[in-house]
Amino acid sequence: MKPIATAFPQIMIAKAQKIVGVAVGNRKEAIETLEMAARGIVKTHFKTIKMDGLTKVFEEMDRGELKGRVVLDLSG
């Protein structure tokens, strides 16, 4: 685990913000969920960003402008 220098727990708690990572479910459930999304049953609101954009995401969170989820691209 690595700390994020600009993530202040007391502020995140006060604003009901969270950083979420999920390690539950199995392959079958993931496939079923993706099939529902492909059929248009599930509407997702997300954006993918590189790690160098993480500060901007925290700034958007701070201003209450972030809509949906953010996926971090750790590929480089």
Beta strands, then each sheet from edge to edge (+ up, - down):
strand 1: 46-50
strand 2: 69-73
sheet 1: 1+ 2+
end
